[in-house]
Amino acid sequence: MACRISELVLGCRSPEVLARFWCEVLDFVVLDREGADMVEIGPREGFGGPQPTIILSRRDEPEPGKTRLHIDVNATDRDQDAELERLLKLGARPADIGQTGEEQWHVLQDPEGNEFCLLKARLNPL
């Protein structure tokens, strides 16, 4: 028997802003809220399905010694270029982490500057 990832937790300054962004990126919905300090988003089926939920938890500053989560995403219904255009319209920004330009992925930042990558392969929707 093995474990499964059920939730990913991301510390952030504005849970609501990132919830809107990541819901659009991943076609997720808001599943739960605890005041202004926590928003849980996930697939429409809710917690416990094949995809983990994401908990966006208010933190004014990153906690010392902790790294922020890095998320990789793949398009499911369009090619990489079309998905890149969609993500940029949603508020993602290109990030330069020393890429050569030969990579098959795009490094981006969400509205709070958290890096994530758009990978080339298209995945089947769940």
N, C-alpha and C positions, 0 to 999 in steps of 0.2 A: 504494500500500500504506500502511496505517496501523498504529499501535500499538493494543493492547488492554490494558485493565487486567487484570492476572493476580492481583495480591495487593494488599491494603491492610494497612498496618502501623500498629498502635496501641500506643503506649507506655502502660504501665499499672503499677500497684503489684502487682496480683494477677492474673496471667494465667489461673490456674485458675478463679477466681471469674468473670471476664468470659467465659471460654470457655463455662462452663455457661450463663450468661445469654444470650449471643449464639447459642449452639447452639439453645436453646429458642425464641428470637425468630425465627430464620431457618430452623429445621429443618435445621441443619448438624450435622456430626459432627466429632470431633477427628481430624485427618489426621496430625499429627506433633507430637512434643514434643522439646524439648532441655532435659532436666533440669527445674528449676523456673523457668527463665528465659524460656522461649518455648513457646507453644502455637499451632499452626496449625489453624484450623477451616475447613471448607468444605462444599460439597455432597457428597452420598454418592458421586458419580462421581469426586470428587477434583479435583486441580489440572488446569487447562487447559481446563475446560468453559466454558459460557456465563457462569457466575458467577465472580467473583473469590473467592479465599480470603482469610481475614483472619488475619494474624499478630499475636498478642498478645505483646508483648515487654516484659519487666520493666524498669521505670525507676522509681527511687525518687521522682524529681521530674521534671516536664516540662523538656525541654531548652530553655535560653534561646534565644529567637528562632524557635522552632518552634511551630507551631500544632497542636493536636490535631485528629484527623480528625473530621468531622461526617458522620454516616450518616443517610440518609433511608430509611424503609421503607414499604412498602405492603402491606396485607392481600391474601391470595390466595384465601381461602376463607370470609371473613366480612366484615361491614361494619365501618366504622371504629370505631364505638362498641364493638362486641364485641371487636375487636382491642385497643382501648385497655384494656378491662377485663382481658384476658388478659395484656397487657404489665405492667400495674400489679401483678397477682398474681405475676408472675415477679420483681418487684423493681424495676421502673422507677418513677421518681418524676416528678411534674410539675415543670417548670422554668419559671421566670418570667424571660423576657428582654425584657420590655416589650411583650408581645403586647397587642392591643386587645380580643381576644375575638371578633373578626370573622374571624379566620384560618380557613382550611379544613384546617388541620393542627394537631397537638398537639406541643408541644415537651416532651420528656422527658429524663431523665437515667438512664444505666445505673447499676449499683451503685457505680461509682467516681466518678460525677458527670459523665461525658462526655455532652454533649448529643447528642440525635438527635431526628428528627422522624418522627411517624407521619402520612403523607399521606392524603388522602381517597380518592383513586381506588383501586379494587381492580384488581390486575393478575392476568393469567392465570398459573397456576403454570407453571414450566418443565418 
